[in-house]
């Protein structure tokens, strides 16, 4: 007897041979920061359960992943690649038909800069610029040496580590009583902010949005007192060990999904999803806050998004794909 369950199973069935022909094996970069890592797991679930792909996640970093995709054609997908540090190289890779740009995954843009806690800004309303903060090293003591100030940078492999080092040099921060501190991991960077709030001590350094941290802790972004100079940014600010960096403001940041031309050609149907999949900072902040509060994994957070916000993601895929994904949850 044919039951309703049998009919549902038949409707949701994806023929493996057909799926293999259209999508096949796919590698996705799982970046080492929250929003991008959750996006990688989201793409894994959608591509596997909705499109029948065979997905492998590989560790990724901004610069290393771009270079690997550009030079070696792998991994296939970088769900959230912040492109400001290598925009000219990306444009050339697209022009040479090596890479393809998908959706601007953070649809309302991303925010980068140097920040201080709001409680420091409230107590010292005269500090509105990075230069004014650097005039007060005692307000931002280094954890291991309170006698000097600290500017906190980024972990190895993050493009912001290069820009922060160059700006630190351009500002003459070491001559003003500061040292540059580079956390070993994203967790260590987050912990440095959490500890500053727990101990009510000053903190100065690089951070970005969307993140759970900026949802939990009130921070104020400082001005660099100069407009963004794109030519100098590309030629020096994001170039490792630039000899003569200048003070520069961070550009309006953009994060795109980047795929290899090979994937775009062989998985046109799945590529439609990559072109449509985008979300707001508010959505991501709420997801990352949920993840932090519930101590959940990236995969669990992606599943939570699919279960709790169908009004967002079902617009990215055809109805039959959406039903297969829902059934898998």
C-alpha positions in Angstrom: 0.0 0.0 0.0 1.2 3.5 -0.9 1.1 5.7 2.2 1.4 9.4 2.7 4.9 8.8 4.2 5.9 6.9 1.1 4.8 9.7 -1.2 6.6 12.3 0.9 9.8 10.2 0.8 9.5 9.9 -3.0 9.0 13.6 -3.4 12.0 14.4 -1.3 14.3 11.8 -2.8 17.3 13.0 -4.7 18.7 10.5 -7.2 22.4 10.2 -6.2 23.6 9.8 -9.8 21.7 12.9 -10.9 23.0 14.9 -7.9 26.6 13.7 -8.5 26.4 14.9 -12.1 25.1 18.3 -11.2 27.0 19.0 -8.0 29.4 16.2 -7.0 32.0 16.7 -4.3 32.3 20.2 -2.9 34.8 21.7 -0.5 33.8 24.7 1.6 36.2 26.9 3.6 35.2 27.1 7.3 36.8 30.3 8.4 38.0 30.9 11.9 35.5 33.5 12.9 31.9 33.1 14.0 29.7 34.5 11.2 31.7 32.8 8.4 32.0 29.5 10.3 28.2 29.3 10.8 27.7 30.2 7.1 30.0 27.3 6.1 27.9 24.9 8.1 24.7 26.4 6.7 25.9 25.9 3.2 27.0 22.4 4.0 23.5 21.5 5.2 21.7 23.2 2.3 24.0 21.8 -0.4 23.9 18.3 1.0 20.2 18.0 2.0 18.8 20.3 -0.6 21.0 19.7 -3.6 22.5 16.3 -3.0 26.1 17.5 -3.0 28.9 15.7 -1.1 30.4 18.4 1.1 33.7 18.6 2.9 34.6 21.5 5.2 38.2 22.6 5.2 39.9 25.2 7.6 40.2 28.6 6.1 41.6 32.1 6.7 41.0 35.3 4.6 44.3 35.5 2.8 45.2 31.8 2.7 41.8 30.8 1.3 41.8 33.4 -1.4 45.3 32.5 -2.5 44.4 28.8 -2.5 41.2 29.4 -4.6 43.0 31.7 -6.9 46.1 29.6 -7.5 44.9 26.0 -6.9 41.2 26.2 -7.6 40.3 24.9 -4.1 38.3 25.0 -1.9 35.3 25.4 -4.1 33.5 27.9 -1.9 34.4 30.6 0.5 31.0 31.6 2.0 32.2 34.9 3.7 35.3 36.4 2.3 36.1 40.0 3.3 37.6 41.4 0.1 38.9 44.8 1.0 42.5 43.6 1.5 42.7 42.0 -2.0 40.1 43.6 -4.2 42.4 44.2 -7.2 43.6 40.6 -7.1 40.0 39.4 -6.9 38.9 41.6 -9.8 41.7 40.1 -11.9 40.8 36.5 -10.9 37.2 37.2 -11.9 38.3 38.8 -15.2 40.6 35.8 -15.9 37.6 33.5 -15.2 39.3 31.7 -12.3 36.8 32.9 -9.6 33.2 33.9 -9.5 31.5 36.3 -7.1 28.2 35.2 -5.5 26.0 37.1 -3.1 27.2 39.9 -0.9 26.5 37.6 2.1 26.4 40.5 4.6 23.8 42.5 2.8 24.0 45.7 4.8 27.8 45.7 4.9 30.4 44.9 7.5 32.1 47.2 10.0 35.8 47.3 10.8 37.8 49.6 13.0 39.5 50.3 16.3 37.2 50.3 19.3 37.1 51.1 23.0 34.6 50.1 25.7 31.6 52.4 26.0 32.3 52.8 29.8 35.8 54.3 28.9 34.2 56.6 26.3 31.6 57.7 28.8 34.2 58.4 31.4 36.4 60.2 28.9 34.2 62.0 26.4 37.2 63.8 25.0 38.4 60.5 23.4 36.7 60.3 20.0 39.7 59.5 17.8 42.4 56.9 17.7 45.0 59.6 18.2 43.2 60.8 21.4 43.2 57.3 22.7 46.9 56.9 22.0 47.6 60.0 24.1 46.4 58.0 27.1 48.3 54.7 27.4 47.5 54.3 31.1 43.8 54.0 30.2 44.5 50.9 28.0 47.0 48.8 30.0 48.5 45.7 28.6 47.4 42.6 30.5 51.0 41.3 31.0 52.5 44.8 31.6 50.2 47.5 32.9 53.0 50.0 32.7 52.5 50.2 28.9 49.4 50.6 26.8 48.2 47.8 24.4 46.6 47.9 21.0 45.1 44.5 20.3 45.4 43.1 16.8 44.2 39.9 15.1 45.2 36.2 15.0 47.6 34.9 12.4 46.1 34.5 8.9 43.6 37.4 9.3 44.1 40.3 6.9 43.3 42.7 9.7 46.6 41.7 11.4 48.5 43.3 8.5 46.4 46.5 8.4 46.5 46.9 12.2 50.3 46.5 12.3 50.7 49.1 9.5 48.3 51.6 11.2 50.1 51.1 14.5 53.3 52.0 12.8 51.8 55.0 10.9 50.4 56.4 14.2 53.8 56.0 16.0 51.9 54.1 18.7 55.1 52.6 20.1 56.6 56.0 20.7 53.4 57.0 22.6 53.8 54.1 25.1 51.9 51.3 23.4 52.8 47.8 22.2 51.0 45.8 19.6 49.4 42.6 21.0 48.4 39.8 18.6 46.1 37.1 20.1 46.7 33.5 19.2 43.1 32.8 18.2 39.7 34.4 17.7 38.7 33.1 21.2 41.7 34.9 22.7 40.7 38.1 21.0 37.2 37.8 22.3 38.4 36.9 25.8 40.6 40.0 25.9 37.4 42.1 25.5 35.4 40.1 27.9 38.1 40.4 30.5 38.3 44.1 30.0 34.6 44.4 30.8 34.7 42.0 33.7 37.6 44.0 35.3 36.4 47.4 34.1 39.8 48.1 32.5 40.4 49.9 29.2 40.8 48.1 25.9 41.8 49.5 22.5 42.1 47.5 19.3 40.7 46.1 16.2 37.2 44.5 16.0 34.4 44.1 13.5 30.7 43.4 13.1 28.6 41.3 12.9 29.7 39.5 16.0 28.3 38.2 19.3 30.8 40.3 21.2 29.5 43.6 19.9 26.0 42.3 20.7 27.0 41.5 24.3 29.4 44.4 25.1 28.8 48.0 24.3 31.8 49.3 22.3 32.5 52.6 20.6 34.3 52.8 17.2 36.9 55.6 17.1 37.7 57.8 14.1 41.1 57.9 12.5 40.5 61.6 11.7 41.2 61.2 8.0 39.1 60.0 5.1 39.7 56.6 3.5 42.4 56.6 0.9 41.8 53.6 -1.4 45.0 53.9 -3.4 47.2 54.0 -0.3 45.1 51.3 1.3 45.7 48.9 -1.6 49.3 49.9 -2.1 50.4 49.9 1.5 48.0 49.6 4.4 47.2 46.0 3.5 50.7 45.1 2.3 52.7 43.2 4.9 55.6 45.2 6.3 54.9 48.3 4.2 57.9 50.6 4.6 56.1 53.9 4.9 52.4 53.4 6.0 50.2 56.4 6.4 47.3 57.0 8.7 44.2 55.7 7.0 40.6 55.0 7.8 39.0 51.5 7.2 36.9 51.4 4.0 33.3 50.4 4.0 33.8 46.7 4.3 32.2 44.1 2.0 32.0 40.4 2.5 31.1 38.2 -0.5 30.7 34.5 -1.2 33.4 33.5 -3.7 33.4 30.3 -5.7 35.7 28.7 -8.2 34.8 28.8 -11.9 34.8 25.0 -11.9 32.1 24.9 -9.2 30.0 27.6 -10.9 30.1 25.7 -14.2 29.3 22.2 -12.9 26.7 23.1 -10.2 24.5 25.8 -11.9 21.4 25.0 -9.8 23.3 25.1 -6.5 25.0 28.3 -7.7 21.6 30.0 -7.8 21.5 29.5 -4.0 25.0 31.0 -3.6 23.9 34.0 -5.5 20.8 34.6 -3.4 22.0 33.6 0.1 22.5 36.8 2.1 21.6 38.0 5.6 21.7 41.1 7.7 24.0 42.0 10.5 21.0 41.9 12.9 20.2 38.4 11.9 23.8 37.2 12.3 24.3 39.1 15.6 21.2 37.3 17.0 22.5 33.9 15.8 25.9 34.4 17.3 24.5 35.6 20.5 22.2 32.5 20.6 25.3 30.4 19.9 27.3 32.0 22.7 24.4 31.8 25.3 23.7 28.1 24.4 27.4 27.1 24.0 26.4 25.6 20.7 28.6 24.4 17.8 28.6 26.0 14.4 26.6 23.2 13.0 24.0 23.5 15.8 23.8 27.2 15.2 23.2 26.7 11.5 20.4 24.2 12.2 18.9 26.6 14.7 18.8 29.3 11.9 17.1 26.9 9.5 14.6 25.8 12.1 13.8 29.2 13.5 14.0 31.5 10.6 12.4 29.9 7.5 11.0 33.2 6.5 14.5 34.2 5.5 16.2 31.2 4.0 13.2 29.7 2.0 13.5 32.7 -0.3 17.0 31.5 -1.3 16.0 28.1 -2.7 13.2 26.6 -4.8 10.2 25.1 -2.9 11.2 21.5 -3.5 14.7 22.2 -2.1 13.3 23.9 0.9 11.0 20.9 1.6 14.0 18.5 1.5 16.0 20.7 3.9 13.1 21.0 6.3 12.6 17.2 6.2 16.2 16.7 7.1 16.0 18.8 10.2 
